[in-house]
Amino acid sequence: MALAVALDLGSTSLKCARLDRRGHLHTIAAEPAPPVFGQRLVREADAEEFFEIAERLLARAAAECPGAPLGIASQRSSFLLWRARGGEPVTPIISWQDRSAEKWCREHAERAPEIIRRTGLVLSPHYAGPKLANILLKNPEFRTGLETGELRFGTLESWLIYRLTGGRVHRTDPSMAARTAMVDLDSGGWCDELLSVYGVPRRALPAIGPTEGNDIPLSNGLTVTATISDQAAGALAVLAPDGSEALVNLGTGGFVLRLTPTRAAAPTGYLLGPALGDGVWHYAMEGTINAIGPFVDGFGKGPTRLPPIDPAPGAFCLPDSAGVGAPHWKAGIGPEFSPQARRLMGPDLRRVALEGVIFRVVEILHGLASLGPLRGIRLAGGMSNDPFVSAALASASGLPVHLLEETEATLLGAARLAAGLPPFAAPSGAEAAPEGPWLEEKYRRWKAWSGSLLR
């Protein structure tokens, strides 16, 4: 019998798994997520197709694991608007990768210090607050609908629960709500001052409830007991709460997280947010690398060779393909290759792109180490399946890198919370042997090259 079922509402795929009594995950099903479409800064996805995929996965879970509690982990910052009656979407899913609010952010740059102070986030078009402000300026009928109660706003797990409860439950948890850049971390609730800046009516927003310990019956027979953001779920599952290690989760995006026992001030350019809300909030520091998975895979699939001597010493890559993330936050830059890299092809170009990912991770690790030394790295995500990644990261960072046996850290964290277990799973994993001794020195030259671009 399953202890719990977990659903991961990912950017590349939606996945469902069950947790057995030994604490192991077993795949129930997975399906590709609807493709993200749009020109230039627009990144959207078909909402009804997304719902149909999630509904199929949950129906299969309900058939295989009747009565099991459900934990839902969701990609962050993606959202939509829907009709209060029936839950039908009136917008596509606005992806976290969408940067249509760049102009709005520039025009409201004076608000950046306030947003950082209140929300723990930088002023960026990646977050729902600026995106929603931009949408409401262009579509005043949506603002009217939100004001009158005809329309609702929410992130993906919020909408899924709304539809599968017949509109009875409109809620989210702190880890998801905080990522909208509309939550005041001091009060733990929606920030009226920022809602006024964004022009968002408070009545349209979901209630913020606890991450775990819920009791939300769905129409398919499952009961939601936990909801959480994907990266928070992964961090809680694999990191000891003392903050001594970092999670590097490399999938569609790249995320480096370090838990902090208290709400410490984040280093400049890094993010702070709740990882768990259960009466007492628990926090994570984070650095992000935007949209690297599809970019790297555009140069072919792995495995990628890691040579003992660098065959292209002047080949560098800045891999963020949806604007450079932490700690720089340059929305209009990336991806970039050096002139020598642009002369490469196929596997060689993929290797340089992966080097760029590794160097961005090391850069972020150095920033997070300002909170105190790190003693190791836990590596997860689809990109970690390429042996190049763990070996190169161990070499370039100089830290022990543990490649998790259970790479689906997000599903593991959501399932453990749903089952009422302590989130930390004390996972096992082999330590990667460092390879490519030249990478540590190349990182210093990459840092100088990328610094010239980012200036």
Buried (B, 14 or more C-beta within 10 A) or exposed (E): EBBBBBBBBBBBBBBBBBBEEEBBBEEBBBBEBBEBEBEEBBBBBBBEBBBEBBBBBBBBBBEBBEEBBBBBBBBBBBBBBBBBEEBEBBBBBBBBBBBBBBBBBEEBEEBBEBBBEBBBBBBBBBBBBBBBBBBBBEBEEBBEBBBEEBBBBBBBBBBBBBBBBEBEBBBBBBBBBBBBBBBBBEEBBBBEEBBEBBBBBBEBBBEBBBBBEBEBEBEBBBBBBBBBBBBBBBBBBBBEBEBBBBBBBBBBBBBBBBBBEEBEEBBEBBBBBBBBBBEEBBBBBBBBBBBBBBBBBEBEEBEBEBEEEBEBEEBBBBBBBBBBBBBBBBBEBBBBBBEEBEEBEEBBBBBBBBBBBBBBBBBBBBBBBEBEEBEBBBBBBBBBEBBBBBBBBBBBBEBBBBBBEBBBBBBBBBBBBBBEBEBBBEBEBEEBEBBBEBBBEBBEEBBEBBEEBBE
